[in-house]
Amino acid sequence: ALEALAAAIHAAGKMLVVDESFMPFLGPDWRAASALAILDKFPGSLVVINSWTKLWSCPGLRIGSMVADPALIKEMKKQQTPWSVNTAAQDFTVAACADVAYLEKTWSTLPDWKTRQEDLMRALAFTPNPRSPAWVPWVFVECHSPEAAAAANAAALAAGCPVRYCKSFGLPSCIRLGVRDPKFQDVLQDALLKDPVIAKGVAARGAAANGDAKH
């Protein structure tokens, strides 16, 4: 992947900005697969950005980081809004950088939690993306109809477990779920099973499976 990225930078002949907000979820060796590993080879041509909201669940603090050639960083700082990162956000950032235990727990639990969430979606006659790696912290789900996706979105919101309705992405039959603690997965699953549109799809799949078994 890094070879392809290097080739893309050469081909473009311009600055390339790579968003690696989810890259740390990969595991302890995530830096080896990161664009950070080739940053020194492309001074002024490669910028790596990261939104801390994803890994550290801190949307209210609005923390992000950028790694690039020192000369570019110097120029960017001239454009930065004064006091754009408040004291609370700075303290959080310092503490997060030292919280190895949180990272290790994330890396150890995420694959199993994601597998469980995918199994629950299949039980609803939905189809999780089969090409999504186990370390990716969300589940992209094909609900097989816009009605089912809309029903899932409404039921999840009512249950206090909102999902990302992908209609605005041009994918009206899809939803995206963050990978959550199993106890919250169960709350969402219970709400979805009670929805009449989704329940009808589950029953139809069961009937089809019984028909196949008879043949």
Solvent accessible surface area in square Angstrom, and as a share of the most:
residue,aa,sasa,rsa
1,A,113,0.87
2,L,37,0.18
3,E,137,0.61
4,A,68,0.53
5,L,34,0.17
6,A,23,0.18
7,A,59,0.45
8,A,47,0.37
9,I,6,0.03
10,H,136,0.61
11,A,92,0.71
12,A,55,0.43
13,G,66,0.64
14,K,152,0.64
15,M,93,0.41
16,L,51,0.25
17,V,82,0.47
18,V,29,0.17
19,D,96,0.50
20,E,11,0.05
21,S,6,0.04
22,F,59,0.24
23,M,40,0.18
24,P,10,0.07
25,F,16,0.07
26,L,62,0.31
27,G,7,0.07
28,P,96,0.60
29,D,111,0.57
30,W,29,0.10
31,R,149,0.54
32,A,75,0.58
33,A,44,0.34
34,S,0,0.00
35,A,1,0.01
36,L,54,0.27
37,A,59,0.45
38,I,14,0.07
39,L,21,0.10
40,D,134,0.69
41,K,149,0.63
42,F,19,0.08
43,P,88,0.55
44,G,35,0.33
45,S,34,0.22
46,L,1,0.00
47,V,5,0.03
48,V,7,0.04
49,I,61,0.31
50,N,30,0.16
51,S,35,0.23
52,W,39,0.14
53,T,30,0.17
54,K,83,0.35
55,L,12,0.06
56,W,35,0.12
57,S,85,0.55
58,C,11,0.06
59,P,73,0.46
60,G,73,0.70
61,L,52,0.26
62,R,184,0.67
63,I,13,0.07
64,G,52,0.50
65,S,47,0.30
66,M,58,0.26
67,V,64,0.37
68,A,12,0.09
69,D,35,0.18
70,P,106,0.67
71,A,67,0.52
72,L,35,0.17
73,I,48,0.24
74,K,133,0.56
75,E,88,0.40
76,M,90,0.40
77,K,129,0.55
78,K,132,0.56
79,Q,144,0.64
80,Q,92,0.41
81,T,93,0.54
82,P,105,0.66
83,W,234,0.82
84,S,61,0.39
85,V,56,0.32
86,N,86,0.44
87,T,98,0.57
88,A,62,0.48
89,A,0,0.00
90,Q,89,0.40
91,D,90,0.46
92,F,70,0.29
93,T,31,0.18
94,V,108,0.62
95,A,63,0.49
96,A,7,0.05
97,C,90,0.54
98,A,80,0.62
99,D,59,0.30
100,V,83,0.48
101,A,73,0.57
102,Y,78,0.30
103,L,33,0.16
104,E,99,0.44
105,K,128,0.54
106,T,22,0.13
107,W,46,0.16
108,S,77,0.50
109,T,35,0.20
110,L,11,0.06
111,P,46,0.29
112,D,101,0.52
113,W,70,0.24
114,K,3,0.01
115,T,70,0.41
116,R,84,0.31
117,Q,3,0.01
118,E,23,0.10
119,D,73,0.38
120,L,34,0.17
121,M,0,0.00
122,R,103,0.37
123,A,45,0.35
124,L,1,0.01
125,A,25,0.19
126,F,11,0.05
127,T,60,0.35
128,P,4,0.03
129,N,44,0.23
130,P,108,0.68
131,R,195,0.71
132,S,24,0.15
133,P,64,0.40
134,A,54,0.42
135,W,68,0.24
136,V,15,0.09
137,P,19,0.12
138,W,65,0.23
139,V,2,0.01
140,F,54,0.23
141,V,0,0.00
142,E,54,0.24
143,C,5,0.03
144,H,109,0.49
145,S,34,0.22
146,P,65,0.41
147,E,110,0.50
148,A,9,0.07
149,A,0,0.00
150,A,41,0.32
151,A,12,0.09
152,A,0,0.00
153,N,39,0.20
154,A,60,0.47
155,A,17,0.13
156,A,0,0.00
157,L,119,0.59
158,A,93,0.72
159,A,38,0.29
160,G,59,0.57
161,C,26,0.15
162,P,93,0.59
163,V,22,0.12
164,R,117,0.43
165,Y,53,0.20
166,C,0,0.00
167,K,123,0.52
168,S,100,0.64
169,F,105,0.44
170,G,58,0.56
171,L,78,0.39
172,P,54,0.34
173,S,22,0.14
174,C,6,0.03
175,I,1,0.01
176,R,69,0.25
177,L,4,0.02
178,G,27,0.26
179,V,15,0.09
180,R,141,0.51
181,D,46,0.24
182,P,32,0.20
183,K,128,0.54
184,F,103,0.43
185,Q,2,0.01
186,D,65,0.34
187,V,72,0.42
188,L,11,0.05
189,Q,14,0.06
190,D,70,0.36
191,A,21,0.16
192,L,1,0.00
193,L,85,0.42
194,K,149,0.63
195,D,24,0.12
196,P,102,0.64
197,V,66,0.38
198,I,2,0.01
199,A,40,0.31
200,K,156,0.66
201,G,31,0.30
202,V,39,0.22
203,A,65,0.51
204,A,60,0.47
205,R,117,0.43
206,G,31,0.30
207,A,66,0.51
208,A,60,0.46
209,A,57,0.44
210,N,94,0.48
211,G,25,0.24
212,D,108,0.56
213,A,86,0.67
214,K,174,0.74
215,H,196,0.88
